[in-house]
């Protein structure tokens, strides 16, 4: 597998951005692990690492402070598709997200945006059901094994 060229597509707001500054640390047929710097750094968010699960409809990100210490895990529900050219991968954010804090507490967020996007015709029924089914599978995995199992590829590559 050649190294993919990653794009992040958002529905709200409508945008598709080349992730030109993300560094691919590892990739195979099931995962892509990247390291990145925050596009808009904040006092408490400087950089992070992401693991794209190519067959599971999610992306797990470790949000870090400048010293690479964990702020929290951010889990995006996504869909993967080809780009315009060979080797491009478009990662579409399907709006539902899960935040897992270091103490293990979690919060599901942005379900209101998912409902709004469906009501406004920004996503179709298939995308809505894909998002909800992926969210359900992600939560089942987190409840069964904790976030550590999903974060394992990041831990192996980035420490």
N, C-alpha and C positions, 0 to 999 in steps of 0.2 A: 504494500500500500504506500503510495507516494504521500508526502506530507501535505495535508489539506490546507486550503486557504479558507479561513473562517470568516463568516459574516454573521452579525447579529441582527435579526429582523424583529422589530417591535410592531405591535398592532396599535397600541396607545402609548405614545404618539406613533403615527405611521412613519417608520424610518427603517432603513437597512444600511448598516454601517460595516465597513471592512474593519476587522480587528487586527489591523496592521502592526500594532505594537505588542500584541499578545505573543508570548514565546511558547511554542509547542515543545514541551519537555519529553513527551512520550506519546505514541499513538500506535494503535493496532486496529483490528477489525471490530473491537467492542468498545474501546474507550479512547479518548483524547485527553491528555492532561496538559494544562497550560499554566504559565505564570504570567502575571500582569500587574501593572501599576494602575491605580485608580485614575480614571479619566478626569475626575474632578476631586482631587485629594481633599480630605477634611482632617481636622485635628485628630480624629480617632480612626480614620480609614485611609491607609496609604497604599496597600497592595493586596494581592491575594493569589490564590491558585484555584483552578477549576478542573473538574473532571466531568467530561461529557460522556454520558452513558448512551451509546449510539443505538441501542436496541431496547431501551427502557423508558424513553420519553422524559428524561430528566437530566439536569446539570447540577452538580453539587459544587459549591464554591466556599472556600475558606477565606473569610474576610479578616484581614490582618492590620495591626498597627505597624508603625514604621519598623519596629524591632521584630516583626513577623509573628508576634504573639497573637493568639486567636481572639477575635472580637466575638464572632459567631459564625455558624454555618448557614449559608443561604442556598436553598434548594429551589431551582426554577423548574417549572413544568414546561417542556419544550417539544417541538417537532423538528425533525431533521429532513432536509431536502437538498437536492442538487442545486448548484448555482448555474449561471449562464454558461460558464466555461468548464472544461474538464478540471477536476481537482478542487472545485469550489464546493463548500458545504455551507448551506444557509440554515442557521439555527433560529427557528421562529419561537419567540416567547409566547406561550399560551396562557399567560397572565397569572394563573394560580401559583403561589409560592409558599414555601415552608421555611421558617426561621428556627434554627435549633441553637439555643444558648449553651455556653460551656457547662452549665449545671444540668443539662439534659432537657430542660423545659422547651416546649415547642409551641409555635404559633402558626396557624394557617392564615395567610393574608391574601388580599386582592381578589377574593371571590366576588366582591361587588363589581370590580372591573370586568371580570369574566362575564357576569350576567349582563352588564351594560354593553359590552362588545357584542354579545349575541343579540340583545334587543335592538341595537343600532345597525345590525347587519354587517358588522365588521368581521365577524367569524361566522362560519356556517355550523349546522348541527353536528357534522362529523368532527370539526375542530373542538366544539364544546364537549362532546362525549369523549374524545381523545384526551382532552385536558383533565376531565373528571376521573376517567379510568386510570390515567397515569398518576394523578394525585393519590388516588386510593391505593395503588400498588406501592407508591413511595411511602405513604404513611404506614402501611402494613410492614414494610421492610424496616422502617425506623423503629416501630413498636416492637418488632421481633428481635432485631439485632443491634439496635442503637445506631447512631450516626457513624460510629467508628468503622463499621463494615463498609459503608458507602464511601467513607473518606480514605479507605485503605490505599487506593492508587495514589492519592496525593501524598499520604504519609510515606509511602515507598519512594516516591520520586523527590519530594520536596522536604521531607523530614518533619 
